[in-house]
Amino acid sequence: MPIDIDQLAEAELIDLNTRVVARLKFLHQMRAHAHMLNFSIGERVSFQPEGRPPLTGIIAKYNRKTDTVIAENGQQCRTPDMGLVMG
C-alpha cells in the first residue's frame, strides 16, 4: 500500500515521520533483544571496541542498549547489544 507523501500537509508529514522513527527504533530494540537471548550472564564473549584490538571477557550484566563485560585484563567495558560474539 503506497503512500503518496506529496499530498500530505506539513503536520501530517511530521506525524508520519514520528511514527516511522518510533517503529524503526522498536524493530531495532527487538533485534537487539533477540540477539541477547543467545547469551547468558557469566558466558564468555568477545567484542571489538572502536579503535582498539578485540577483547575477550565474561558478560556481567546486560541492559536494553548495552552489555557490561569484564575483560580478561579486569577492565569493565560496555558494548552495544549487537557487538558481542560467543567466544
N, CA, C and O atoms as a GROMACS GRO file, in nm:
protein
  348
    1MET      N    1   0.083  -0.117   0.000
    1MET     CA    2   0.000   0.000   0.000
    1MET      C    3   0.089   0.125   0.000
    1MET      O    4   0.133   0.168   0.106
    2PRO      N    5   0.114   0.181  -0.116
    2PRO     CA    6   0.198   0.300  -0.125
    2PRO      C    7   0.126   0.423  -0.067
    2PRO      O    8   0.004   0.436  -0.075
    3ILE      N    9   0.206   0.512  -0.008
    3ILE     CA   10   0.154   0.637   0.047
    3ILE      C   11   0.206   0.750  -0.040
    3ILE      O   12   0.326   0.763  -0.061
    4ASP      N   13   0.114   0.832  -0.090
    4ASP     CA   14   0.152   0.947  -0.172
    4ASP      C   15   0.185   1.063  -0.078
    4ASP      O   16   0.096   1.138  -0.039
    5ILE      N   17   0.312   1.076  -0.043
    5ILE     CA   18   0.350   1.179   0.054
    5ILE      C   19   0.342   1.320  -0.005
    5ILE      O   20   0.340   1.418   0.070
    6ASP      N   21   0.336   1.331  -0.136
    6ASP     CA   22   0.325   1.463  -0.199
    6ASP      C   23   0.192   1.530  -0.166
    6ASP      O   24   0.180   1.652  -0.178
    7GLN      N   25   0.094   1.451  -0.126
    7GLN     CA   26  -0.039   1.505  -0.096
    7GLN      C   27  -0.056   1.538   0.053
    7GLN      O   28  -0.160   1.591   0.093
    8LEU      N   29   0.043   1.506   0.136
    8LEU     CA   30   0.031   1.528   0.279
    8LEU      C   31   0.071   1.670   0.319
    8LEU      O   32   0.164   1.727   0.262
    9ALA      N   33   0.001   1.724   0.418
    9ALA     CA   34   0.035   1.856   0.474
    9ALA      C   35   0.158   1.841   0.564
    9ALA      O   36   0.197   1.729   0.599
   10GLU      N   37   0.217   1.953   0.601
   10GLU     CA   38   0.337   1.950   0.684
   10GLU      C   39   0.312   1.878   0.816
   10GLU      O   40   0.394   1.795   0.857
   11ALA      N   41   0.202   1.906   0.882
   11ALA     CA   42   0.170   1.840   1.010
   11ALA      C   43   0.156   1.690   0.991
   11ALA      O   44   0.198   1.612   1.077
   12GLU      N   45   0.097   1.647   0.881
   12GLU     CA   46   0.081   1.504   0.853
   12GLU      C   47   0.216   1.439   0.828
   12GLU      O   48   0.240   1.326   0.870
   13LEU      N   49   0.305   1.510   0.758
   13LEU     CA   50   0.439   1.458   0.732
   13LEU      C   51   0.518   1.444   0.862
   13LEU      O   52   0.590   1.345   0.881
   14ILE      N   53   0.506   1.541   0.951
   14ILE     CA   54   0.575   1.534   1.080
   14ILE      C   55   0.523   1.417   1.160
   14ILE      O   56   0.601   1.343   1.221
   15ASP      N   57   0.391   1.397   1.162
   15ASP     CA   58   0.332   1.284   1.233
   15ASP      C   59   0.379   1.152   1.174
   15ASP      O   60   0.414   1.060   1.248
   16LEU      N   61   0.378   1.143   1.043
   16LEU     CA   62   0.424   1.020   0.977
   16LEU      C   63   0.570   0.992   1.010
   16LEU      O   64   0.606   0.878   1.039
   17ASN      N   65   0.654   1.096   1.006
   17ASN     CA   66   0.796   1.081   1.038
   17ASN      C   67   0.813   1.031   1.182
   17ASN      O   68   0.893   0.941   1.207
   18THR      N   69   0.741   1.088   1.275
   18THR     CA   70   0.750   1.047   1.415
   18THR      C   71   0.713   0.901   1.431
   18THR      O   72   0.780   0.827   1.504
   19ARG      N   73   0.608   0.859   1.364
   19ARG     CA   74   0.564   0.720   1.374
   19ARG      C   75   0.663   0.624   1.307
   19ARG      O   76   0.685   0.514   1.357
   20VAL      N   77   0.722   0.665   1.195
   20VAL     CA   78   0.821   0.581   1.127
   20VAL      C   79   0.945   0.565   1.215
   20VAL      O   80   0.996   0.454   1.230
   21VAL      N   81   0.993   0.674   1.272
   21VAL     CA   82   1.112   0.667   1.358
   21VAL      C   83   1.084   0.578   1.479
   21VAL      O   84   1.169   0.497   1.516
   22ALA      N   85   0.968   0.593   1.541
   22ALA     CA   86   0.932   0.509   1.657
   22ALA      C   87   0.928   0.362   1.618
   22ALA      O   88   0.975   0.277   1.693
   23ARG      N   89   0.874   0.331   1.502
   23ARG     CA   90   0.865   0.192   1.456
   23ARG      C   91   1.004   0.135   1.430
   23ARG      O   92   1.032   0.020   1.466
   24LEU      N   93   1.092   0.214   1.368
   24LEU     CA   94   1.228   0.168   1.341
   24LEU      C   95   1.304   0.142   1.470
   24LEU      O   96   1.378   0.044   1.480
   25LYS      N   97   1.288   0.230   1.570
   25LYS     CA   98   1.352   0.208   1.699
   25LYS      C   99   1.302   0.080   1.764
   25LYS      O  100   1.381   0.003   1.819
   26PHE      N  101   1.172   0.057   1.756
   26PHE     CA  102   1.114  -0.064   1.812
   26PHE      C  103   1.172  -0.188   1.745
   26PHE      O  104   1.209  -0.284   1.813
   27LEU      N  105   1.180  -0.188   1.613
   27LEU     CA  106   1.234  -0.304   1.541
   27LEU      C  107   1.380  -0.328   1.578
   27LEU      O  108   1.422  -0.443   1.593
   28HIS      N  109   1.458  -0.220   1.593
   28HIS     CA  110   1.597  -0.235   1.633
   28HIS      C  111   1.607  -0.295   1.773
   28HIS      O  112   1.690  -0.383   1.798
   29GLN      N  113   1.524  -0.247   1.865
   29GLN     CA  114   1.525  -0.300   2.002
   29GLN      C  115   1.487  -0.448   2.003
   29GLN      O  116   1.546  -0.525   2.079
   30MET      N  117   1.392  -0.487   1.922
   30MET     CA  118   1.351  -0.628   1.917
   30MET      C  119   1.465  -0.715   1.864
   30MET      O  120   1.488  -0.824   1.916
   31ARG      N  121   1.535  -0.667   1.761
   31ARG     CA  122   1.650  -0.742   1.708
   31ARG      C  123   1.759  -0.756   1.813
   31ARG      O  124   1.815  -0.864   1.831
   32ALA      N  125   1.789  -0.646   1.882
   32ALA     CA  126   1.892  -0.649   1.986
   32ALA      C  127   1.853  -0.743   2.099
   32ALA      O  128   1.936  -0.818   2.150
   33HIS      N  129   1.726  -0.739   2.139
   33HIS     CA  130   1.678  -0.828   2.246
   33HIS      C  131   1.688  -0.974   2.203
   33HIS      O  132   1.733  -1.059   2.280
   34ALA      N  133   1.646  -1.003   2.081
   34ALA     CA  134   1.654  -1.140   2.030
   34ALA      C  135   1.800  -1.186   2.025
   34ALA      O  136   1.830  -1.302   2.056
   35HIS      N  137   1.890  -1.096   1.987
   35HIS     CA  138   2.033  -1.130   1.983
   35HIS      C  139   2.083  -1.164   2.123
   35HIS      O  140   2.160  -1.259   2.140
   36MET      N  141   2.042  -1.086   2.223
   36MET     CA  142   2.089  -1.108   2.359
   36MET      C  143   2.034  -1.237   2.420
   36MET      O  144   2.093  -1.291   2.513
   37LEU      N  145   1.922  -1.286   2.370
   37LEU     CA  146   1.869  -1.412   2.422
   37LEU      C  147   1.963  -1.529   2.392
   37LEU      O  148   1.950  -1.636   2.452
   38ASN      N  149   2.057  -1.508   2.300
   38ASN     CA  150   2.156  -1.612   2.269
   38ASN      C  151   2.267  -1.618   2.374
   38ASN      O  152   2.347  -1.712   2.374
   39PHE      N  153   2.272  -1.520   2.463
   39PHE     CA  154   2.380  -1.510   2.561
   39PHE      C  155   2.323  -1.519   2.702
   39PHE      O  156   2.205  -1.493   2.725
   40SER      N  157   2.408  -1.555   2.797
   40SER     CA  158   2.372  -1.560   2.939
   40SER      C  159   2.478  -1.488   3.019
   40SER      O  160   2.595  -1.481   2.980
   41ILE      N  161   2.436  -1.432   3.132
   41ILE     CA  162   2.533  -1.370   3.223
   41ILE      C  163   2.631  -1.479   3.266
   41ILE      O  164   2.591  -1.591   3.299
   42GLY      N  165   2.759  -1.444   3.267
   42GLY     CA  166   2.864  -1.540   3.301
   42GLY      C  167   2.924  -1.608   3.179
   42GLY      O  168   3.024  -1.679   3.191
   43GLU      N  169   2.864  -1.586   3.063
   43GLU     CA  170   2.914  -1.650   2.941
   43GLU      C  171   3.035  -1.574   2.887
   43GLU      O  172   3.044  -1.452   2.898
   44ARG      N  173   3.128  -1.649   2.828
   44ARG     CA  174   3.249  -1.591   2.769
   44ARG      C  175   3.213  -1.538   2.630
   44ARG      O  176   3.152  -1.608   2.549
   45VAL      N  177   3.253  -1.413   2.603
   45VAL     CA  178   3.225  -1.348   2.475
   45VAL      C  179   3.348  -1.270   2.429
   45VAL      O  180   3.442  -1.248   2.506
   46SER      N  181   3.346  -1.228   2.305
   46SER     CA  182   3.449  -1.138   2.256
   46SER      C  183   3.380  -1.022   2.184
   46SER      O  184   3.268  -1.034   2.136
   47PHE      N  185   3.451  -0.911   2.178
   47PHE     CA  186   3.398  -0.792   2.111
   47PHE      C  187   3.514  -0.703   2.072
   47PHE      O  188   3.626  -0.720   2.121
   48GLN      N  189   3.488  -0.607   1.983
   48GLN     CA  190   3.593  -0.519   1.936
   48GLN      C  191   3.554  -0.374   1.967
   48GLN      O  192   3.469  -0.317   1.900
   49PRO      N  193   3.617  -0.316   2.070
   49PRO     CA  194   3.592  -0.174   2.098
   49PRO      C  195   3.642  -0.089   1.980
   49PRO      O  196   3.741  -0.124   1.915
   50GLU      N  197   3.574   0.020   1.956
   50GLU     CA  198   3.611   0.106   1.843
   50GLU      C  199   3.755   0.157   1.858
   50GLU      O  200   3.791   0.215   1.961
   51GLY      N  201   3.834   0.134   1.756
   51GLY     CA  202   3.972   0.182   1.754
   51GLY      C  203   4.068   0.103   1.842
   51GLY      O  204   4.181   0.148   1.866
   52ARG      N  205   4.026  -0.014   1.890
   52ARG     CA  206   4.111  -0.095   1.978
   52ARG      C  207   4.108  -0.239   1.931
   52ARG      O  208   4.020  -0.278   1.854
   53PRO      N  209   4.204  -0.320   1.977
   53PRO     CA  210   4.203  -0.462   1.938
   53PRO      C  211   4.088  -0.536   2.006
   53PRO      O  212   4.033  -0.488   2.105
   54PRO      N  213   4.051  -0.652   1.952
   54PRO     CA  214   3.942  -0.732   2.012
   54PRO      C  215   3.972  -0.769   2.157
   54PRO      O  216   4.088  -0.790   2.194
   55LEU      N  217   3.867  -0.777   2.238
   55LEU     CA  218   3.879  -0.817   2.379
   55LEU      C  219   3.791  -0.938   2.404
   55LEU      O  220   3.689  -0.957   2.338
   56THR      N  221   3.831  -1.019   2.499
   56THR     CA  222   3.752  -1.134   2.542
   56THR      C  223   3.722  -1.114   2.690
   56THR      O  224   3.805  -1.065   2.766
   57GLY      N  225   3.601  -1.154   2.729
   57GLY     CA  226   3.564  -1.141   2.869
   57GLY      C  227   3.436  -1.216   2.901
   57GLY      O  228   3.390  -1.300   2.823
   58ILE      N  229   3.382  -1.186   3.017
   58ILE     CA  230   3.262  -1.252   3.069
   58ILE      C  231   3.149  -1.150   3.080
   58ILE      O  232   3.171  -1.039   3.129
   59ILE      N  233   3.029  -1.186   3.034
   59ILE     CA  234   2.915  -1.095   3.048
   59ILE      C  235   2.879  -1.084   3.196
   59ILE      O  236   2.852  -1.184   3.263
   60ALA      N  237   2.878  -0.961   3.245
   60ALA     CA  238   2.843  -0.936   3.384
   60ALA      C  239   2.699  -0.887   3.396
   60ALA      O  240   2.632  -0.912   3.496
   61LYS      N  241   2.652  -0.818   3.293
   61LYS     CA  242   2.519  -0.758   3.300
   61LYS      C  243   2.477  -0.717   3.160
   61LYS      O  244   2.561  -0.680   3.079
   62TYR      N  245   2.348  -0.724   3.131
   62TYR     CA  246   2.303  -0.664   3.007
   62TYR      C  247   2.177  -0.584   3.028
   62TYR      O  248   2.088  -0.621   3.104
   63ASN      N  249   2.175  -0.471   2.958
   63ASN     CA  250   2.065  -0.376   2.965
   63ASN      C  251   1.998  -0.366   2.829
   63ASN      O  252   2.026  -0.444   2.738
   64ARG      N  253   1.911  -0.270   2.818
   64ARG     CA  254   1.836  -0.254   2.694
   64ARG      C  255   1.927  -0.217   2.577
   64ARG      O  256   1.907  -0.266   2.466
   65LYS      N  257   2.026  -0.131   2.600
   65LYS     CA  258   2.108  -0.083   2.490
   65LYS      C  259   2.253  -0.131   2.495
   65LYS      O  260   2.318  -0.140   2.391
   66THR      N  261   2.304  -0.162   2.612
   66THR     CA  262   2.445  -0.201   2.623
   66THR      C  263   2.461  -0.324   2.712
   66THR      O  264   2.372  -0.360   2.790
   67ASP      N  265   2.576  -0.386   2.698
   67ASP     CA  266   2.613  -0.501   2.781
   67ASP      C  267   2.738  -0.464   2.857
   67ASP      O  268   2.825  -0.394   2.806
   68THR      N  269   2.749  -0.512   2.980
   68THR     CA  270   2.870  -0.490   3.059
   68THR      C  271   2.949  -0.620   3.059
   68THR      O  272   2.898  -0.726   3.096
   69VAL      N  273   3.074  -0.609   3.016
   69VAL     CA  274   3.162  -0.725   3.007
   69VAL      C  275   3.285  -0.698   3.092
   69VAL      O  276   3.343  -0.589   3.085
   70ILE      N  277   3.325  -0.796   3.171
   70ILE     CA  278   3.451  -0.789   3.245
   70ILE      C  279   3.557  -0.856   3.158
   70ILE      O  280   3.556  -0.977   3.139
   71ALA      N  281   3.648  -0.775   3.106
   71ALA     CA  282   3.751  -0.826   3.016
   71ALA      C  283   3.852  -0.909   3.096
   71ALA      O  284   3.860  -0.899   3.218
   72GLU      N  285   3.929  -0.990   3.025
   72GLU     CA  286   4.029  -1.076   3.088
   72GLU      C  287   4.132  -0.996   3.166
   72GLU      O  288   4.189  -1.047   3.262
   73ASN      N  289   4.155  -0.871   3.127
   73ASN     CA  290   4.252  -0.787   3.198
   73ASN      C  291   4.188  -0.719   3.320
   73ASN      O  292   4.254  -0.637   3.385
   74GLY      N  293   4.061  -0.752   3.352
   74GLY     CA  294   3.993  -0.696   3.468
   74GLY      C  295   3.916  -0.568   3.439
   74GLY      O  296   3.842  -0.520   3.524
   75GLN      N  297   3.934  -0.514   3.320
   75GLN     CA  298   3.866  -0.391   3.283
   75GLN      C  299   3.718  -0.416   3.260
   75GLN      O  300   3.680  -0.515   3.198
   76GLN      N  301   3.635  -0.326   3.310
   76GLN     CA  302   3.491  -0.336   3.288
   76GLN      C  303   3.457  -0.253   3.164
   76GLN      O  304   3.492  -0.135   3.158
   77CYS      N  305   3.390  -0.313   3.066
   77CYS     CA  306   3.361  -0.245   2.940
   77CYS      C  307   3.212  -0.252   2.911
   77CYS      O  308   3.144  -0.350   2.944
   78ARG      N  309   3.162  -0.148   2.849
   78ARG     CA  310   3.024  -0.150   2.799
   78ARG      C  311   3.032  -0.159   2.647
   78ARG      O  312   3.112  -0.090   2.584
   79THR      N  313   2.949  -0.242   2.591
   79THR     CA  314   2.948  -0.262   2.448
   79THR      C  315   2.804  -0.263   2.399
   79THR      O  316   2.715  -0.306   2.472
   80PRO      N  317   2.778  -0.217   2.277
   80PRO     CA  318   2.641  -0.224   2.225
   80PRO      C  319   2.591  -0.367   2.222
   80PRO      O  320   2.669  -0.460   2.203
   81ASP      N  321   2.458  -0.386   2.240
   81ASP     CA  322   2.398  -0.519   2.244
   81ASP      C  323   2.441  -0.607   2.126
   81ASP      O  324   2.471  -0.725   2.144
   82MET      N  325   2.444  -0.551   2.009
   82MET     CA  326   2.472  -0.630   1.891
   82MET      C  327   2.622  -0.650   1.868
   82MET      O  328   2.662  -0.711   1.769
   83GLY      N  329   2.707  -0.600   1.960
   83GLY     CA  330   2.852  -0.606   1.940
   83GLY      C  331   2.919  -0.732   1.992
   83GLY      O  332   3.039  -0.749   1.973
   84LEU      N  333   2.844  -0.820   2.056
   84LEU     CA  334   2.906  -0.939   2.116
   84LEU      C  335   2.900  -1.059   2.023
   84LEU      O  336   2.807  -1.077   1.946
   85VAL      N  337   3.004  -1.141   2.034
   85VAL     CA  338   3.004  -1.272   1.969
   85VAL      C  339   3.051  -1.374   2.071
   85VAL      O  340   3.128  -1.342   2.161
   86MET      N  341   3.006  -1.497   2.056
   86MET     CA  342   3.047  -1.602   2.150
   86MET      C  343   3.196  -1.629   2.134
   86MET      O  344   3.248  -1.630   2.023
   87GLY      N  345   3.260  -1.650   2.244
   87GLY     CA  346   3.399  -1.684   2.229
   87GLY      C  347   3.480  -1.640   2.339
   87GLY      O  348   3.601  -1.662   2.340
   0.00000   0.00000   0.00000
